[in-house]
């Protein structure tokens, strides 16, 4: 079943906003890193939809399922890291880590991976996958905010317009999903 047209329009507006936000300094040819980010976004979309639709996932306890997700991610990335041409092996790099690097690795592992898996699963069980995806779609805004606040990046008029479009698309999409839910409840009442 396709999402409502309003939702697709909102998603398109948000995508246009991300394009403007990321290309605010001038349009460039996408790099391999850009393409990897697009693949990651596609993988996240599939992940959210699978979590929302697979009955065994919906009924599973969140902590063991998060452990399985984390283990799966570690296995996939260990295989990818061992591929030829990807640079030094992770264990070779880790051997040179000091306390600061280990603390950063633990922080990223616990808060940016483990907590993210757990929170995403919790959210999908309490709302629709469309709403979760819309809210996750604001990630570029948070990345830009951190880049500006910490990284000293500058956001021009085009980038600001892109950020505004992401927010407008997210709000429009949330309203269209909420309206769709109200129409469904009205039909079943």
Secondary structure, DSSP 8 states (H G I E B T S, - for coil): ----HHHHHHHHHHHHHHHHHHTTT------HHHHHHHHHHHHHHHHHHHHHH-HHHHHS-HHHHHHHHHHHHHHHHHHHHHSTTS-S-HHHHHHT--HHHHHHHHHIIIIIIIHHHHHHHHHHHHS-HHHHHHHHTTHHHHHHHHHHHTT-----HHHHHHHHHHHHHHHHHHHHHHHHHHHHHHHH-
